[in-house]
Amino acid sequence: MLRTKIKTVAVLNVIVIPLVIFADRVPYLMNAAVSFLAVYGLIELYRACGMLRKRFIPAFALNAAANLALCFAPIPWLSRFVAGFYAAAVLFFALLMTRVGSFRFDRVWKVFPVGAMLGLFYRCIVEVRASRMGMYLTFLMIIVSIVNEMGGYFIGRRFGKKKLAPAVSPNKTIEGSLGGAASAILIALSVSEAAGAIAGFDINGGRLFVYTLLSSAAVQFGDLCMSAVKRTCGIKDFGRLMPGHGGVLDRFDGQLF
């Protein structure tokens, strides 16, 4: 399984690295990429909730159209909109994690906001890439999330004893969580210093430390959020699109937050 995971990551790198590098040269390239994540993730979400059926097609179509609009259309006051939605999402999923055994995604009004969240949050990747030093920041986000997940996995397997959230994700441990964050901070500082030296810009180590710490928390929270949805829906993975990783919402759950 580990070998399969590594092969899949290698293939993803072949796609993602050129995508990030050339995003500012090809109009709407990044928008198209994140819209795929948003719509395919929406398919996985509705299927997991048992709503990818004829009676729910109008709701799904509306949700998909909203996601495409969120990925492509100009959005006034986007940062404030995202901040408010983000706070609401954190509150909702924190409550969901306490009610995994009793809550059900059995109504469209429960699923629709989670589906819209995909389009809005993945859209933020477009904004990050389009910002000043966007290529560096986008790669930093990717590196932090991947190293966090890998560090948490290996350190958790070796030293993990205390469960982090047993009702949501039984295999995750506090030791793995701390190890993943520490690994991400170490790699982010090292890579950023090297990138700064090559490209000729200065790195504020203190700010980078805080950013990486918060990003690690976001990555791990996003992972737990999608695990809570899977537990609620009674499934192991959202899909099989990426061998060894599952579907879009299995592989890109941490990046979502």
ZADO-1210 file (C-alpha; in nm, 4 decimals, padded with zeros to 6 digits):
<atoms>
<atom x="00.0000" y="00.0000" z="00.0000" code="MET" pos="1"/>
<atom x="00.2834" y="00.2420" z="00.0829" code="LEU" pos="2"/>
<atom x="00.4432" y="00.1751" z="-00.2559" code="ARG" pos="3"/>
<atom x="00.1107" y="00.2467" z="-00.4261" code="THR" pos="4"/>
<atom x="00.0765" y="00.5713" z="-00.2313" code="LYS" pos="5"/>
<atom x="00.4245" y="00.6831" z="-00.3386" code="ILE" pos="6"/>
<atom x="00.3544" y="00.6044" z="-00.7055" code="LYS" pos="7"/>
<atom x="00.0320" y="00.8038" z="-00.6936" code="THR" pos="8"/>
<atom x="00.2080" y="01.0999" z="-00.5329" code="VAL" pos="9"/>
<atom x="00.4735" y="01.0857" z="-00.8056" code="ALA" pos="10"/>
<atom x="00.2033" y="01.1045" z="-01.0740" code="VAL" pos="11"/>
<atom x="00.0321" y="01.3912" z="-00.8918" code="LEU" pos="12"/>
<atom x="00.3611" y="01.5797" z="-00.8783" code="ASN" pos="13"/>
<atom x="00.3955" y="01.5516" z="-01.2557" code="VAL" pos="14"/>
<atom x="00.0556" y="01.7218" z="-01.2835" code="ILE" pos="15"/>
<atom x="00.0674" y="01.9700" z="-00.9968" code="VAL" pos="16"/>
<atom x="00.4201" y="02.1131" z="-01.0335" code="ILE" pos="17"/>
<atom x="00.3791" y="02.2332" z="-01.3960" code="PRO" pos="18"/>
<atom x="00.0273" y="02.3509" z="-01.3098" code="LEU" pos="19"/>
<atom x="00.1539" y="02.5797" z="-01.0341" code="VAL" pos="20"/>
<atom x="00.4519" y="02.7025" z="-01.2388" code="ILE" pos="21"/>
<atom x="00.2532" y="02.7938" z="-01.5517" code="PHE" pos="22"/>
<atom x="-00.0684" y="02.9056" z="-01.3815" code="ALA" pos="23"/>
<atom x="00.0027" y="03.2748" z="-01.4424" code="ASP" pos="24"/>
<atom x="00.0814" y="03.2174" z="-01.8101" code="ARG" pos="25"/>
<atom x="-00.2342" y="03.0303" z="-01.9095" code="VAL" pos="26"/>
<atom x="-00.5582" y="03.2187" z="-01.8299" code="PRO" pos="27"/>
<atom x="-00.7961" y="03.0326" z="-01.5991" code="TYR" pos="28"/>
<atom x="-00.5697" y="02.7267" z="-01.5806" code="LEU" pos="29"/>
<atom x="-00.5731" y="02.7216" z="-01.2009" code="MET" pos="30"/>
<atom x="-00.9462" y="02.7990" z="-01.1956" code="ASN" pos="31"/>
<atom x="-01.0091" y="02.4947" z="-01.4137" code="ALA" pos="32"/>
<atom x="-00.7948" y="02.2757" z="-01.1891" code="ALA" pos="33"/>
<atom x="-00.9703" y="02.3765" z="-00.8678" code="VAL" pos="34"/>
<atom x="-01.3117" y="02.3518" z="-01.0347" code="SER" pos="35"/>
<atom x="-01.2322" y="01.9862" z="-01.1081" code="PHE" pos="36"/>
<atom x="-01.1546" y="01.9309" z="-00.7388" code="LEU" pos="37"/>
<atom x="-01.4733" y="02.1132" z="-00.6364" code="ALA" pos="38"/>
<atom x="-01.7096" y="01.9318" z="-00.8746" code="VAL" pos="39"/>
<atom x="-01.5547" y="01.5864" z="-00.8494" code="TYR" pos="40"/>
<atom x="-01.5402" y="01.6251" z="-00.4716" code="GLY" pos="41"/>
<atom x="-01.9081" y="01.7203" z="-00.4839" code="LEU" pos="42"/>
<atom x="-01.9868" y="01.3976" z="-00.6687" code="ILE" pos="43"/>
<atom x="-01.8035" y="01.2019" z="-00.3990" code="GLU" pos="44"/>
<atom x="-01.9880" y="01.3882" z="-00.1223" code="LEU" pos="45"/>
<atom x="-02.3356" y="01.3325" z="-00.2680" code="TYR" pos="46"/>
<atom x="-02.2549" y="00.9673" z="-00.3412" code="ARG" pos="47"/>
<atom x="-02.1315" y="00.9149" z="00.0165" code="ALA" pos="48"/>
<atom x="-02.4534" y="01.0672" z="00.1506" code="CYS" pos="49"/>
<atom x="-02.6669" y="00.8474" z="-00.0753" code="GLY" pos="50"/>
<atom x="-02.7933" y="01.1475" z="-00.2715" code="MET" pos="51"/>
<atom x="-02.6494" y="01.0802" z="-00.6148" code="LEU" pos="52"/>
<atom x="-02.9916" y="00.9619" z="-00.7270" code="ARG" pos="53"/>
<atom x="-03.2619" y="01.0910" z="-00.9604" code="LYS" pos="54"/>
<atom x="-03.4648" y="01.2764" z="-00.6978" code="ARG" pos="55"/>
<atom x="-03.1591" y="01.4704" z="-00.5821" code="PHE" pos="56"/>
<atom x="-03.0215" y="01.5576" z="-00.9281" code="ILE" pos="57"/>
<atom x="-03.1679" y="01.9144" z="-00.9279" code="PRO" pos="58"/>
<atom x="-03.0016" y="01.9887" z="-00.5925" code="ALA" pos="59"/>
<atom x="-02.6737" y="01.8383" z="-00.7095" code="PHE" pos="60"/>
<atom x="-02.6849" y="02.0342" z="-01.0368" code="ALA" pos="61"/>
<atom x="-02.7484" y="02.3591" z="-00.8470" code="LEU" pos="62"/>
<atom x="-02.4647" y="02.2777" z="-00.6064" code="ASN" pos="63"/>
<atom x="-02.2296" y="02.1999" z="-00.8969" code="ALA" pos="64"/>
<atom x="-02.3253" y="02.5238" z="-01.0763" code="ALA" pos="65"/>
<atom x="-02.2605" y="02.7189" z="-00.7557" code="ALA" pos="66"/>
<atom x="-01.9187" y="02.5557" z="-00.7225" code="ASN" pos="67"/>
<atom x="-01.8249" y="02.6400" z="-01.0806" code="LEU" pos="68"/>
<atom x="-01.9311" y="02.9998" z="-01.0234" code="ALA" pos="69"/>
<atom x="-01.7274" y="03.0154" z="-00.7029" code="LEU" pos="70"/>
<atom x="-01.4214" y="02.8810" z="-00.8870" code="CYS" pos="71"/>
<atom x="-01.4409" y="03.1194" z="-01.1843" code="PHE" pos="72"/>
<atom x="-01.6527" y="03.4279" z="-01.1136" code="ALA" pos="73"/>
<atom x="-01.5223" y="03.7480" z="-00.9505" code="PRO" pos="74"/>
<atom x="-01.6424" y="03.7569" z="-00.5890" code="ILE" pos="75"/>
<atom x="-01.6684" y="04.0945" z="-00.4104" code="PRO" pos="76"/>
<atom x="-01.5144" y="04.1023" z="-00.0639" code="TRP" pos="77"/>
<atom x="-01.3877" y="03.7477" z="-00.1147" code="LEU" pos="78"/>
<atom x="-01.1506" y="03.7446" z="00.1852" code="SER" pos="79"/>
<atom x="-01.4266" y="03.8532" z="00.4249" code="ARG" pos="80"/>
<atom x="-01.6707" y="03.6056" z="00.2723" code="PHE" pos="81"/>
<atom x="-01.4185" y="03.3234" z="00.3089" code="VAL" pos="82"/>
<atom x="-01.3355" y="03.4245" z="00.6672" code="ALA" pos="83"/>
<atom x="-01.7016" y="03.4120" z="00.7698" code="GLY" pos="84"/>
<atom x="-01.7661" y="03.0821" z="00.5936" code="PHE" pos="85"/>
<atom x="-01.4457" y="02.9384" z="00.7374" code="TYR" pos="86"/>
<atom x="-01.5516" y="03.0254" z="01.0928" code="ALA" pos="87"/>
<atom x="-01.8933" y="02.8686" z="01.0327" code="ALA" pos="88"/>
<atom x="-01.7331" y="02.5550" z="00.8844" code="ALA" pos="89"/>
<atom x="-01.4978" y="02.5151" z="01.1810" code="VAL" pos="90"/>
<atom x="-01.7901" y="02.5432" z="01.4220" code="LEU" pos="91"/>
<atom x="-02.0056" y="02.3005" z="01.2226" code="PHE" pos="92"/>
<atom x="-01.7396" y="02.0323" z="01.1899" code="PHE" pos="93"/>
<atom x="-01.6299" y="02.0695" z="01.5518" code="ALA" pos="94"/>
<atom x="-01.9895" y="01.9963" z="01.6528" code="LEU" pos="95"/>
<atom x="-02.0155" y="01.7139" z="01.3974" code="LEU" pos="96"/>
<atom x="-01.7145" y="01.5421" z="01.5533" code="MET" pos="97"/>
<atom x="-01.9025" y="01.5256" z="01.8833" code="THR" pos="98"/>
<atom x="-02.2105" y="01.3762" z="01.7150" code="ARG" pos="99"/>
<atom x="-02.0631" y="01.1259" z="01.4714" code="VAL" pos="100"/>
<atom x="-02.2885" y="00.8490" z="01.5989" code="GLY" pos="101"/>
<atom x="-02.6136" y="01.0469" z="01.5837" code="SER" pos="102"/>
<atom x="-02.5922" y="01.3079" z="01.3050" code="PHE" pos="103"/>
<atom x="-02.7041" y="01.2119" z="00.9538" code="ARG" pos="104"/>
<atom x="-02.6552" y="01.3780" z="00.6170" code="PHE" pos="105"/>
<atom x="-03.0082" y="01.2787" z="00.5195" code="ASP" pos="106"/>
<atom x="-03.1398" y="01.6136" z="00.3918" code="ARG" pos="107"/>
<atom x="-03.0251" y="01.8294" z="00.1039" code="VAL" pos="108"/>
<atom x="-03.0044" y="02.1383" z="00.3248" code="TRP" pos="109"/>
<atom x="-02.7432" y="01.9571" z="00.5356" code="LYS" pos="110"/>
<atom x="-02.5293" y="01.8543" z="00.2387" code="VAL" pos="111"/>
<atom x="-02.5564" y="02.1673" z="00.0217" code="PHE" pos="112"/>
<atom x="-02.3457" y="02.4010" z="00.2425" code="PRO" pos="113"/>
<atom x="-02.0706" y="02.1400" z="00.2744" code="VAL" pos="114"/>
<atom x="-02.0744" y="02.1021" z="-00.1046" code="GLY" pos="115"/>
<atom x="-02.0559" y="02.4800" z="-00.1572" code="ALA" pos="116"/>
<atom x="-01.7637" y="02.4919" z="00.0857" code="MET" pos="117"/>
<atom x="-01.5593" y="02.2896" z="-00.1643" code="LEU" pos="118"/>
<atom x="-01.5920" y="02.5500" z="-00.4370" code="GLY" pos="119"/>
<atom x="-01.5262" y="02.8445" z="-00.2076" code="LEU" pos="120"/>
<atom x="-01.2261" y="02.7006" z="-00.0247" code="PHE" pos="121"/>
<atom x="-01.0577" y="02.5509" z="-00.3314" code="TYR" pos="122"/>
<atom x="-01.1028" y="02.8891" z="-00.5031" code="ARG" pos="123"/>
<atom x="-00.8623" y="03.0296" z="-00.2433" code="CYS" pos="124"/>
<atom x="-00.5808" y="02.8369" z="-00.4124" code="ILE" pos="125"/>
<atom x="-00.6391" y="03.0511" z="-00.7221" code="VAL" pos="126"/>
<atom x="-00.6149" y="03.3682" z="-00.5142" code="GLU" pos="127"/>
<atom x="-00.2980" y="03.2537" z="-00.3396" code="VAL" pos="128"/>
<atom x="-00.1309" y="03.1709" z="-00.6720" code="ARG" pos="129"/>
<atom x="-00.2313" y="03.5088" z="-00.8174" code="ALA" pos="130"/>
<atom x="-00.0908" y="03.7017" z="-00.5209" code="SER" pos="131"/>
<atom x="00.2561" y="03.8493" z="-00.4807" code="ARG" pos="132"/>
<atom x="00.5102" y="03.5644" z="-00.4556" code="MET" pos="133"/>
<atom x="00.2181" y="03.3364" z="-00.5401" code="GLY" pos="134"/>
<atom x="00.4252" y="03.0499" z="-00.6769" code="MET" pos="135"/>
<atom x="00.6339" y="03.0336" z="-00.3586" code="TYR" pos="136"/>
<atom x="00.3254" y="03.0561" z="-00.1351" code="LEU" pos="137"/>
<atom x="00.1374" y="02.7881" z="-00.3296" code="THR" pos="138"/>
<atom x="00.4280" y="02.5464" z="-00.3182" code="PHE" pos="139"/>
<atom x="00.4724" y="02.6280" z="00.0517" code="LEU" pos="140"/>
<atom x="00.1093" y="02.5348" z="00.1156" code="MET" pos="141"/>
<atom x="00.1519" y="02.2064" z="-00.0725" code="ILE" pos="142"/>
<atom x="00.4788" y="02.1193" z="00.1017" code="ILE" pos="143"/>
<atom x="00.3432" y="02.1985" z="00.4485" code="VAL" pos="144"/>
<atom x="00.0337" y="01.9848" z="00.3953" code="SER" pos="145"/>
<atom x="00.2183" y="01.6865" z="00.2466" code="ILE" pos="146"/>
<atom x="00.5008" y="01.6856" z="00.5026" code="VAL" pos="147"/>
<atom x="00.2470" y="01.7244" z="00.7814" code="ASN" pos="148"/>
<atom x="00.0554" y="01.4208" z="00.6637" code="GLU" pos="149"/>
<atom x="00.3676" y="01.2109" z="00.6046" code="MET" pos="150"/>
<atom x="00.5312" y="01.3127" z="00.9325" code="GLY" pos="151"/>
<atom x="00.2124" y="01.2437" z="01.1238" code="GLY" pos="152"/>
<atom x="00.1771" y="00.9026" z="00.9590" code="TYR" pos="153"/>
<atom x="00.5307" y="00.7751" z="01.0216" code="PHE" pos="154"/>
<atom x="00.5818" y="00.9322" z="01.3655" code="ILE" pos="155"/>
<atom x="00.2363" y="00.8215" z="01.4719" code="GLY" pos="156"/>
<atom x="00.3064" y="00.4636" z="01.3679" code="ARG" pos="157"/>
<atom x="00.6380" y="00.4599" z="01.5513" code="ARG" pos="158"/>
<atom x="00.5616" y="00.6537" z="01.8679" code="PHE" pos="159"/>
<atom x="00.1845" y="00.7035" z="01.8752" code="GLY" pos="160"/>
<atom x="00.0053" y="00.5938" z="02.1923" code="LYS" pos="161"/>
<atom x="-00.2540" y="00.8563" z="02.2873" code="LYS" pos="162"/>
<atom x="-00.5509" y="00.8779" z="02.0498" code="LYS" pos="163"/>
<atom x="-00.6254" y="01.2205" z="01.9048" code="LEU" pos="164"/>
<atom x="-00.9921" y="01.1728" z="01.8092" code="ALA" pos="165"/>
<atom x="-01.0821" y="00.8037" z="01.8414" code="PRO" pos="166"/>
<atom x="-01.4481" y="00.8477" z="01.7473" code="ALA" pos="167"/>
<atom x="-01.3546" y="01.0239" z="01.4234" code="VAL" pos="168"/>
<atom x="-01.0197" y="00.8750" z="01.3176" code="SER" pos="169"/>
<atom x="-00.9049" y="00.5856" z="01.5396" code="PRO" pos="170"/>
<atom x="-00.5553" y="00.5639" z="01.3896" code="ASN" pos="171"/>
<atom x="-00.4529" y="00.9228" z="01.4539" code="LYS" pos="172"/>
<atom x="-00.2550" y="00.9975" z="01.7685" code="THR" pos="173"/>
<atom x="-00.1459" y="01.3078" z="01.9578" code="ILE" pos="174"/>
<atom x="00.2181" y="01.2096" z="01.9070" code="GLU" pos="175"/>
<atom x="00.1607" y="01.1815" z="01.5334" code="GLY" pos="176"/>
<atom x="-00.0139" y="01.5174" z="01.5270" code="SER" pos="177"/>
<atom x="00.2716" y="01.6925" z="01.7057" code="LEU" pos="178"/>
<atom x="00.5289" y="01.5077" z="01.4959" code="GLY" pos="179"/>
<atom x="00.3568" y="01.6094" z="01.1738" code="GLY" pos="180"/>
<atom x="00.3506" y="01.9747" z="01.2776" code="ALA" pos="181"/>
<atom x="00.7158" y="01.9669" z="01.3854" code="ALA" pos="182"/>
<atom x="00.8180" y="01.8021" z="01.0570" code="SER" pos="183"/>
<atom x="00.6277" y="02.0610" z="00.8554" code="ALA" pos="184"/>
<atom x="00.7856" y="02.3498" z="01.0450" code="ILE" pos="185"/>
<atom x="01.1352" y="02.2106" z="01.0004" code="LEU" pos="186"/>
<atom x="01.0945" y="02.1436" z="00.6275" code="ILE" pos="187"/>
<atom x="00.9140" y="02.4736" z="00.5612" code="ALA" pos="188"/>
<atom x="01.1906" y="02.6753" z="00.7281" code="LEU" pos="189"/>
<atom x="01.4632" y="02.4831" z="00.5456" code="SER" pos="190"/>
<atom x="01.3009" y="02.4965" z="00.2014" code="VAL" pos="191"/>
<atom x="01.2029" y="02.8630" z="00.2380" code="SER" pos="192"/>
<atom x="01.5532" y="02.9673" z="00.3392" code="GLU" pos="193"/>
<atom x="01.6934" y="02.7819" z="00.0382" code="ALA" pos="194"/>
<atom x="01.4315" y="02.9314" z="-00.1955" code="ALA" pos="195"/>
<atom x="01.4969" y="03.2782" z="-00.0560" code="GLY" pos="196"/>
<atom x="01.8698" y="03.2431" z="-00.1099" code="ALA" pos="197"/>
<atom x="01.8203" y="03.1286" z="-00.4700" code="ILE" pos="198"/>
<atom x="01.5489" y="03.3790" z="-00.5649" code="ALA" pos="199"/>
<atom x="01.6932" y="03.6687" z="-00.3670" code="GLY" pos="200"/>
<atom x="01.4217" y="03.7440" z="-00.1114" code="PHE" pos="201"/>
<atom x="01.4306" y="03.7501" z="00.2667" code="ASP" pos="202"/>
<atom x="01.2324" y="03.5113" z="00.4865" code="ILE" pos="203"/>
<atom x="01.0819" y="03.6233" z="00.8163" code="ASN" pos="204"/>
<atom x="01.1446" y="03.3107" z="01.0215" code="GLY" pos="205"/>
<atom x="00.9067" y="03.4092" z="01.3015" code="GLY" pos="206"/>
<atom x="00.6126" y="03.4693" z="01.0708" code="ARG" pos="207"/>
<atom x="00.6880" y="03.1555" z="00.8747" code="LEU" pos="208"/>
<atom x="00.6924" y="02.9549" z="01.1981" code="PHE" pos="209"/>
<atom x="00.3498" y="03.0897" z="01.2987" code="VAL" pos="210"/>
<atom x="00.2104" y="03.0357" z="00.9482" code="TYR" pos="211"/>
<atom x="00.3348" y="02.6767" z="00.9358" code="THR" pos="212"/>
<atom x="00.2006" y="02.6028" z="01.2825" code="LEU" pos="213"/>
<atom x="-00.1444" y="02.7359" z="01.1914" code="LEU" pos="214"/>
<atom x="-00.1322" y="02.5606" z="00.8538" code="SER" pos="215"/>
<atom x="-00.0483" y="02.2313" z="01.0227" code="SER" pos="216"/>
<atom x="-00.3482" y="02.2724" z="01.2500" code="ALA" pos="217"/>
<atom x="-00.5666" y="02.3501" z="00.9470" code="ALA" pos="218"/>
<atom x="-00.4383" y="02.0466" z="00.7555" code="VAL" pos="219"/>
<atom x="-00.5062" y="01.8135" z="01.0460" code="GLN" pos="220"/>
<atom x="-00.8457" y="01.9684" z="01.1143" code="PHE" pos="221"/>
<atom x="-00.9439" y="01.9306" z="00.7485" code="GLY" pos="222"/>
<atom x="-00.8429" y="01.5657" z="00.7582" code="ASP" pos="223"/>
<atom x="-01.0568" y="01.5111" z="01.0681" code="LEU" pos="224"/>
<atom x="-01.3507" y="01.6950" z="00.9087" code="CYS" pos="225"/>
<atom x="-01.3644" y="01.4647" z="00.6081" code="MET" pos="226"/>
<atom x="-01.3081" y="01.1627" z="00.8355" code="SER" pos="227"/>
<atom x="-01.6105" y="01.2744" z="01.0372" code="ALA" pos="228"/>
<atom x="-01.8195" y="01.2899" z="00.7197" code="VAL" pos="229"/>
<atom x="-01.7031" y="00.9396" z="00.6226" code="LYS" pos="230"/>
<atom x="-01.7836" y="00.8045" z="00.9685" code="ARG" pos="231"/>
<atom x="-02.1255" y="00.9668" z="00.9564" code="THR" pos="232"/>
<atom x="-02.1932" y="00.8159" z="00.6128" code="CYS" pos="233"/>
<atom x="-02.0482" y="00.4753" z="00.7070" code="GLY" pos="234"/>
<atom x="-01.7804" y="00.4598" z="00.4351" code="ILE" pos="235"/>
<atom x="-01.4041" y="00.4041" z="00.4384" code="LYS" pos="236"/>
<atom x="-01.3053" y="00.6200" z="00.1404" code="ASP" pos="237"/>
<atom x="-01.4847" y="00.8752" z="-00.0751" code="PHE" pos="238"/>
<atom x="-01.3633" y="00.7122" z="-00.3953" code="GLY" pos="239"/>
<atom x="-01.0893" y="00.5276" z="-00.5843" code="ARG" pos="240"/>
<atom x="-00.9686" y="00.7988" z="-00.8182" code="LEU" pos="241"/>
<atom x="-00.6159" y="00.7940" z="-00.6731" code="MET" pos="242"/>
<atom x="-00.4870" y="00.4446" z="-00.5840" code="PRO" pos="243"/>
<atom x="-00.3675" y="00.4234" z="-00.2251" code="GLY" pos="244"/>
<atom x="-00.5247" y="00.7569" z="-00.1344" code="HIS" pos="245"/>
<atom x="-00.8911" y="00.7281" z="-00.2268" code="GLY" pos="246"/>
<atom x="-01.0874" y="01.0107" z="-00.3832" code="GLY" pos="247"/>
<atom x="-01.0461" y="01.3861" z="-00.4081" code="VAL" pos="248"/>
<atom x="-01.1877" y="01.4404" z="-00.0600" code="LEU" pos="249"/>
<atom x="-00.9509" y="01.1782" z="00.0801" code="ASP" pos="250"/>
<atom x="-00.6372" y="01.3208" z="-00.0814" code="ARG" pos="251"/>
<atom x="-00.7143" y="01.6959" z="-00.0782" code="PHE" pos="252"/>
<atom x="-00.8967" y="01.7240" z="00.2552" code="ASP" pos="253"/>
<atom x="-00.6140" y="01.8962" z="00.4412" code="GLY" pos="254"/>
<atom x="-00.5491" y="02.1363" z="00.1512" code="GLN" pos="255"/>
<atom x="-00.9196" y="02.2233" z="00.1561" code="LEU" pos="256"/>
<atom x="-00.8830" y="02.3969" z="00.4922" code="PHE" pos="257"/>
</atoms>
